[in-house]
């Protein structure tokens, strides 16, 4: 029997993948050729988000070690990150509030870059691992923010 973290991560990824393929079936059927893969783009983003969200929720105690020590409520932030990842995946699969979900996701990842990986990079500027974490994660943040803008949804009005 696999460890609970492996089970929940795998289950979340598979559920989101299947739910997304079902939700976007009309778009896939209407697309031709390789555009069928493009129609599933949101699904291919949502499934890993759900997987990593499940990881944050099931392994929060170990992941809270990545939260800087100076931040209060480190366990709380590990759970918040998991919730944001899963909520973003839900929005992408449901094709609802994509702009807001991708914006929150991009900002959350950017904060990770600024609060965790930038100090690590400054402390070890020649460390290839620190450099990789910094630019890898910065690229993910940028991709989420581009997805937000590319969604074409209007910004929600506060009323």
N, C-alpha and C positions, 0 to 999 in steps of 0.2 A: 504494500500500500504506500503510495507516495506521501510525502510530507504534506500537511494541510496547505502550506503556502503554494506548493506546486499545483495541488488540486484546484484551489480557488483561482489562481492566476490562469490556469488552463481553461477552466470552466468559463470564466469571465470573457476571455478572448474568443472562445468558440461560440458562446451565446451571442456576443456582439457581432461576430462575423456572420452567423446564420441570420440573425435579426436584420442586419443591414442588407444582406443579399435579398431577403424577402421584401424589405422596405423599398429597395431600389430596383425591384424586378422590372417594373414598367420602363424605367429609364434604360435599363440594360437591353430589354427587348427592342426598344425603339432605336437604339444605337446600332451603328454598322461597324464591322471590322474591329480595329483596335480601340475604337471609341467606347466599346463595351467596358473595357478596363477603366477608362477615364470616368465613366458613369459610376463606378464603384470606388472612386477615389476617397470619398468621405468614409466609406466602410473600412478601407484599408488603413485609415488613420484612427478611426474609432476603436477598432479591435485591440491594437496595442495600448491605446490609452486606458481601456478597461482592464487590460492585463496588468499594467503598471499601477493602476488605481487599486486593484485587488491586492497587489503586493504591498502597497502602502497601508492598507487596512489590516492585512493579516500579519505583517511584520513591522508594525509601527514602532515597537520598542527598539528594534535594531536599526531601523531607518532614522529614528530621531537623533541618532549619533551624528548624522550628516547636518543636522540643524546647528547653526553656530551656538556655542555655549552661552554667549551673552544674551541670546533671545530667551525671554521667559516662555514657559509652556511648550517646551520642545516636543513633547509627545502630541500635544494638541496640533501643532503645525504639521506633523507627519500625517495625522488623520485628515486635516484640512486638504493637504496635497492629494491624498487618495480620493477624497470626495470631489475635488475639482477635476481630477483626471476622469473619474467615472461620469460625472455630470457632463463634462465636455463630450465624452463618447456618446452619451445618451442623446445629446442635442444633435450631434453629427448624424447618428443613425436615424433619428426622428426627422431630420432636416428642418429643425425648428431652432430659432435663436442661435443660428450658426455664428453670426457675427459676434454676439456677446460671448458665447462659449469660447470661441477661438481667441478673442481679445483677452479674456480672463486667463486662459491657458498660457498665452504668450507672455502676459505680464508676470504670472506666477513663475514661469521658467526663467524670465529675465531677472527676477528677484533672486532666484537660485544662483544664477550666474554672478550677480553683483555681491551677494552675501556669502557665498561659499567658494565659488571657483576663482573669482578675482583675487580675494585675499590669498588663496592657495598659490595662484600664479605669481603674485607679487612676492610672496615668501620664497618661492622656488622658480625664478624666471627661466631657468634652463632645463627644468624638469619636463620632459616630453609628455608625461601623463597629465600633469597640471595643464599644460598647453592644450592637449587634446580635449580634456574635460571642458575647458573654458570655451574653445571654439565650437566643439560639437554641440554643447548645450546652447550656446549663443545662436547657432544655426537653427536649432529646434524652435527657439523663441521667435526668431525671424520668420520661420515657416508658418508658425501659428498666426502671427500678426498679418502675414500676407494672405493666409486663408481667410482671416476676418475681413480684410478689405476686398478680397476676390469674391466673397459670398454674394455681393450685390444687394444685400439686405440693407434697408434704411436703418439708421441709428434709432433705437427705441426712444420715443418721447416720454418724458416724465409728466404724467398728468394726474 
